[in-house]
Amino acid sequence: MAAALACHVSAGAQTITADSIADGRTLDGVTVTERMAKGRLSATAPTRVLDADAMLRLGIADIADALHRLPGVTLRDYGGAGGMKTVAVRGMGAGHTGVSYDGIVLSDCQTGEIDVSRYSLENAGSISLTVGDNDDIFIPARNAAYAAMLAISTPTPATGDTSPHVTAQVKLGSFGYVSPYLSYSHNISDRFTLTAAGEYTYAENDYPFTLYNGAATSRKRRTNSMMNSAHGEAGFAWKTGRRSVLTGKAYYYDNDRQLPGQVRYYTDVSDERLHDRNAFAQMQYRAWDGGKLAVKLNAKFNWAASEYTNGVYKDGINDASYWQREAYASACVLYTPAKAWAASYAADYMFNNLNSSLATDTRPLRHTVLQAATARYRSARLTVTARLLWSMYFNSSRRGKSARDMRRLSPSVSASYRVLADEDLYVRLSYKNIFRAPTFNESYFFHYGSTDLLPESTDQLNLGLAWRHGYGRASSVSLSVDGYVNRVTDKIVAVPYNMFVWTNINVGKVEGHGVEAEATLRHNFSPHVALTATANYTWQRSENKTNEESPYYGNQIAYIPEHQGSAAVSFENPWVNVSVHGHGMSHRYTNNQHYDGTRVNGYAELGVTAYRTFRLAFGEIEARADVKNLLDKQYEIVSHYPMPGRSYQFSVKYSF
């Protein structure tokens, strides 16, 4: 029973298929792991997963590093521990990538982009990315309303005992970095589990960099870049009946940081600060009848505030403070009339509003209703999934003109076929149409927004191949290759009326095509000695197709590299485990016009990780050392925001 409870605690990661949830089977850890690997291989759309063991083995140090290891992901990173980090997939923009936390989508109705740096790697049991629709159909309608979904799940509590389990860790690093972390989990009984985690991070972020001005160079340090951040969360899982589970989580985040601003010639004056706060509470109830029917209910309330000050001006100017709220509810029903067939229906409701300190604040609000009907057929070799998503957005504002209402029906279909009955070789094909409603900033921001905007519409087509072969002492090799074509129409772009007044309009078109490849080799020399090598590569063309008469027609769109990839080799042994890893990308441009001076050079970065676990009578200690940017390469991901050079990080973790 405890194992079944643990499965439902981690339901946000979707590690257990809809079938196992529907019939209530209790699965042990080995079976769960095997199902996860098999499910990723046979998935009808590209799905990549990094679990906690893989992230440790491959030398992944933070959430941003994890995302660099996923093919097709473009990360915007403003530098250092406190720099904002947003993720886009296949050149479609960050607004088209949803981010879920334990199965429920995170939101930012103001910008539509999620800063993934807010979430701790120490409290991530797994990170997964799905592009398009997967064959897990027991999900809320909102989770299906994105072109791609990045899912962060917290660790599953230990099972099989009722003792408390505690993990305490401290990290120390270059540039004044210190980060203690503490987590607690306890199976109070075989029916009730409590979890809690907290983390504090402080960093000066005053790393050195070289400033180039023609032939002249000067050595500078980042200034006004301090970060002072903390987050805490607590959750529970309660097996309320023989076939029902109630889970809940409360979360709070607070980050009071300085903003260093762009690096410019002759001046580095900056006295900007940003205070971000976010709190949410979410609950999920699951019940199944032991046969054909399962029900899932979600509820969440989210509050967020951002307060900006600029001390360069006399007495400081608090001219950009925002407060947003969201109420969310979802109901999903899964019906499995036969072993090969399953169908689901999900209905979601969201209410969002935003207010600010600006005199021009229009107090926008939005009601959203999403409905998804999905059917799936699965045999020994073939899986086919089809979905219709009906989206309705009702906009209004308390002051002034409101954005238009929007309604759209979005279809998707995906399939996977096992080519050989005795070999894990699968071919997958998927199509998805989806759209993105304009954010509150795009619709209402003073001298920038437009209430007449249409939603961006996206079409995605993917054809892929996945293969895995096991040999020897549980050794294996796997390979996946995907080719894709996507098109974004009615893309929202900002155009100037004059130097001071801009507006958003629907004139943009982006067409993209590319290839993603990923390979993993794990060879076990003995039960305690293993070598793991992974590599991924992405080639992508995301081209501006807005105006055939324009000289910029066909240009790669801003901040999308044509080539990017990563690789890692890890050696596990009884002495010291070592991982050598790196990632890089080709050049990018800061705008679609590719003007002189807007090119951001490509880079390649190399790192080394060493760690060892010492088992004690009561628990274990893990000691770890990381060297980041080993070759001290200076580079930028966002123009004029230099990334840190060579840096060091040490951590000690005690668990029992």
Secondary structure, DSSP 4 states (H G I P E B T S, - for coil): -HHHHHHHHTGGGT-S-HHHHHHT----HHHHHHHHHHHHHT-SS-EEEEEHHHHHHTT--SHHHHHHTSTTEEEEE-SSTTS-EEEEETTS-GGGEEEEETTEE---TTTS---GGGS-STT-SEEEEEES--S---S-GGGGSSSEEEEEEPPPPP-S--SEEEEEEEEEETTTEEEEEEEEEEESSSSEEEEEEEEEEEE----EEEEEETTEEEEEE--S--EEEEEEEEEEEEEEETTEEEEEEEEEEEEEEEE----BTTB----EEEEEEEEEEEEEEEEE-SSSEEEEEEEEEEEEEEEEEETTSTT-EEEEEEEEEEEEEEEEEEEEEETTEEEEEEEEEEEEEEEESSTT---EEEEEEEEEEEEEEE-SSEEEEEEEEEEEEEEEESSS--PPPEEEEEEEEEEEEES-TTSEEEEEEEEEEEEEPPPHHHHHSTTT--TTPPPEEEEEEEEEEEEEEEETTTEEEEEEEEEEEEEEEEEEEEEESSSS-EEEEEEEEEEEEEEEEEEEEEEEEETTEEEEEEEEEEEEEEEE-S-TTSTTTTPBPTT--SEEEEEEEEEE-SS-EEEEEEEEE--EESSTT--TT-EE--EEEEEEEEEEEEE-SSSEEEEEEEEESTT----EEETTEEPP-SEEEEEEEEE-
